[in-house]
């Protein structure tokens, strides 16, 4: 990760396209982060620490808004705060803590849209979905799961379902510049990373 913040942007993007298995969103965000701070170990890790702490603080807030109750919301936040995997990955220079934060924001945006549908909230969902797709390929699974949920809800309020579908489709559209590279990576990775550099 440090190398990708020090190399020229074009070279970092070429590496992401040809040899990395992840989209470049995390690398680009890390480049901005290190430009503001430094590329020392503590600064590199601080982005993950901030994302991990934000997730711990945001989870109870979102649960309170959903009506889960104070005890349940605080219990969930406390369990996440001491969860070994969350603590471990919140100290690494990896995209995983940001994915956890993204998942919460994605669910929040989708629920807000379902509560009060409209173009503004569909746009927020599209931006949230698109950001995740630029962050990590696993986010495509979340998007597909949400799309299946839209299909399952199709018999419900069609207006809400339509807005949710528009938001999800907008998120997928935001990821289209990287989609051909994703397809190339998905079909070529069994050969190994270095095969793409030849």
C-alpha positions as CSV (number, residue, x, y, z in Angstrom):
1,X,0.0,0.0,0.0
2,X,2.8,2.4,0.8
3,X,4.3,1.8,-2.7
4,X,1.1,2.7,-4.3
5,X,1.0,6.0,-2.5
6,X,4.6,6.9,-3.5
7,X,4.5,5.8,-7.2
8,X,3.1,8.2,-9.9
9,X,-0.7,8.0,-10.1
10,X,-0.6,6.6,-13.7
11,X,1.6,3.7,-12.5
12,X,-0.5,3.0,-9.5
13,X,-3.6,2.8,-11.7
14,X,-1.8,0.6,-14.1
15,X,-0.8,-1.7,-11.3
16,X,-4.4,-1.8,-10.0
17,X,-5.7,-2.6,-13.4
18,X,-3.2,-5.3,-14.4
19,X,-2.0,-6.9,-11.2
20,X,-4.2,-6.1,-8.3
21,X,-7.4,-8.0,-7.5
22,X,-9.1,-4.9,-6.0
23,X,-10.6,-1.8,-7.6
24,X,-8.5,1.4,-7.1
25,X,-10.8,3.2,-4.7
26,X,-8.9,2.4,-1.5
27,X,-5.5,3.2,-3.1
28,X,-6.8,6.5,-4.4
29,X,-8.3,7.3,-0.9
30,X,-5.0,6.3,0.7
31,X,-3.1,8.6,-1.7
32,X,-5.3,11.6,-0.6
33,X,-4.9,10.6,3.0
34,X,-1.1,10.4,2.9
35,X,-0.9,13.6,0.9
36,X,-2.7,15.3,3.8
37,X,-0.6,13.6,6.5
38,X,2.4,11.6,5.6
39,X,3.2,8.0,4.5
40,X,4.6,7.0,7.9
41,X,3.2,3.7,9.4
42,X,1.0,5.5,11.9
43,X,-0.5,7.8,9.2
44,X,-1.1,4.9,6.9
45,X,-2.9,2.9,9.6
46,X,-4.8,5.9,10.9
47,X,-7.2,5.7,7.9
48,X,-8.3,2.2,9.0
49,X,-8.4,3.2,12.6
50,X,-10.7,6.2,11.8
51,X,-12.9,3.9,9.7
52,X,-13.1,1.3,12.4
53,X,-13.9,3.8,15.2
54,X,-16.5,5.5,13.0
55,X,-18.2,2.1,12.4
56,X,-18.3,1.4,16.2
57,X,-19.9,4.8,16.8
58,X,-22.2,4.7,13.8
59,X,-23.6,1.2,14.4
60,X,-25.5,2.1,17.7
61,X,-26.8,5.4,16.1
62,X,-28.2,3.6,13.1
63,X,-29.8,0.9,15.4
64,X,-31.3,3.6,17.6
65,X,-32.9,5.2,14.5
66,X,-34.3,1.9,13.4
67,X,-36.0,1.4,16.8
68,X,-33.7,-1.3,18.2
69,X,-33.7,0.3,21.7
70,X,-30.8,1.8,23.7
71,X,-29.6,-1.4,25.3
72,X,-29.5,-3.4,22.0
73,X,-27.8,-0.5,20.2
74,X,-25.1,0.0,22.9
75,X,-24.6,-3.8,23.1
76,X,-24.0,-4.1,19.4
77,X,-21.6,-1.2,19.4
78,X,-19.8,-2.6,22.4
79,X,-19.5,-6.1,20.8
80,X,-18.1,-4.6,17.6
81,X,-15.6,-2.5,19.6
82,X,-14.1,-5.6,21.2
83,X,-14.5,-8.0,18.3
84,X,-11.1,-9.4,17.5
85,X,-11.5,-9.3,13.7
86,X,-12.7,-5.7,13.8
87,X,-9.9,-4.6,16.1
88,X,-7.3,-6.4,14.0
89,X,-8.3,-5.1,10.6
90,X,-8.8,-1.6,12.0
91,X,-5.1,-1.5,12.5
92,X,-4.0,-2.7,9.1
93,X,-3.5,-0.8,5.9
94,X,-6.3,-2.5,4.2
95,X,-9.8,-1.6,2.8
96,X,-11.7,-3.9,5.2
97,X,-12.5,-1.3,7.9
98,X,-13.8,1.0,5.2
99,X,-15.9,-1.8,3.8
100,X,-17.6,-2.2,7.2
101,X,-18.2,1.5,7.4
102,X,-19.5,1.5,3.8
103,X,-21.9,-1.4,4.6
104,X,-23.5,0.6,7.4
105,X,-23.8,3.7,5.2
106,X,-25.2,1.6,2.3
107,X,-27.9,0.0,4.6
108,X,-28.7,3.5,6.0
109,X,-29.1,5.0,2.5
110,X,-31.2,2.1,1.4
111,X,-33.5,2.2,4.5
112,X,-33.8,6.0,4.2
113,X,-34.9,5.6,0.6
114,X,-37.4,2.9,1.5
115,X,-38.8,5.2,4.2
116,X,-39.2,8.2,2.0
117,X,-38.5,7.6,-1.7
118,X,-37.4,10.3,-4.0
119,X,-34.7,11.4,-6.4
120,X,-32.5,12.9,-3.7
121,X,-32.4,9.7,-1.6
122,X,-32.0,7.5,-4.7
123,X,-29.0,9.7,-5.6
124,X,-27.5,9.2,-2.2
125,X,-27.9,5.4,-2.5
126,X,-26.4,5.5,-6.0
127,X,-23.3,7.4,-4.7
128,X,-23.0,5.0,-1.7
129,X,-23.3,1.9,-3.9
130,X,-20.9,3.3,-6.4
131,X,-18.3,4.2,-3.8
132,X,-18.4,0.6,-2.5
133,X,-17.9,-0.8,-5.9
134,X,-14.8,1.3,-6.3
135,X,-13.6,0.2,-2.9
136,X,-13.8,-3.6,-3.1
137,X,-15.2,-6.2,-5.5
138,X,-17.1,-7.9,-2.6
139,X,-19.4,-4.9,-2.6
140,X,-20.9,-6.3,-5.9
141,X,-22.3,-9.2,-3.9
142,X,-24.0,-6.7,-1.5
143,X,-25.4,-4.9,-4.5
144,X,-26.6,-8.1,-6.1
145,X,-28.1,-9.1,-2.7
146,X,-29.9,-5.8,-2.5
147,X,-31.2,-6.2,-6.1
148,X,-32.5,-9.7,-5.2
149,X,-34.2,-8.0,-2.2
150,X,-35.8,-5.5,-4.6
151,X,-37.1,-8.4,-6.7
152,X,-38.5,-10.0,-3.5
153,X,-40.2,-6.8,-2.5
154,X,-41.6,-6.2,-6.0
155,X,-45.1,-7.2,-4.8
156,X,-44.9,-4.5,-2.1
157,X,-45.1,-0.8,-2.7
158,X,-44.0,-0.6,-6.3
159,X,-43.0,3.1,-6.0
160,X,-40.5,2.5,-3.3
161,X,-39.2,-0.6,-5.0
162,X,-38.7,1.4,-8.2
163,X,-36.8,4.1,-6.4
164,X,-34.6,1.5,-4.8
165,X,-33.9,-0.1,-8.1
166,X,-33.0,3.3,-9.6
167,X,-30.5,3.9,-6.8
168,X,-28.9,0.5,-7.2
169,X,-28.7,0.8,-10.9
170,X,-27.1,4.2,-10.5
171,X,-24.5,2.7,-8.2
172,X,-23.7,0.0,-10.8
173,X,-23.5,2.7,-13.5
174,X,-20.9,4.7,-11.5
175,X,-18.7,1.6,-11.5
176,X,-18.9,1.0,-15.2
177,X,-15.5,2.6,-16.0
178,X,-13.9,-0.2,-13.9
179,X,-16.2,-3.0,-14.9
180,X,-14.2,-4.2,-18.0
181,X,-11.1,-4.4,-15.8
182,X,-13.0,-6.4,-13.2
183,X,-14.2,-8.8,-15.9
184,X,-10.6,-9.1,-17.2
185,X,-9.3,-9.8,-13.7
186,X,-12.0,-12.3,-13.0
187,X,-11.2,-14.3,-16.1
188,X,-7.4,-14.0,-15.9
189,X,-6.5,-14.5,-12.3
190,X,-6.1,-18.3,-12.3
191,X,-3.0,-17.7,-14.3
192,X,-1.5,-15.6,-11.5
193,X,-1.0,-11.9,-11.0
194,X,2.2,-11.7,-13.0
195,X,0.5,-13.1,-16.1
196,X,-1.2,-9.7,-16.6
197,X,2.1,-7.9,-16.6
198,X,3.6,-9.7,-19.5
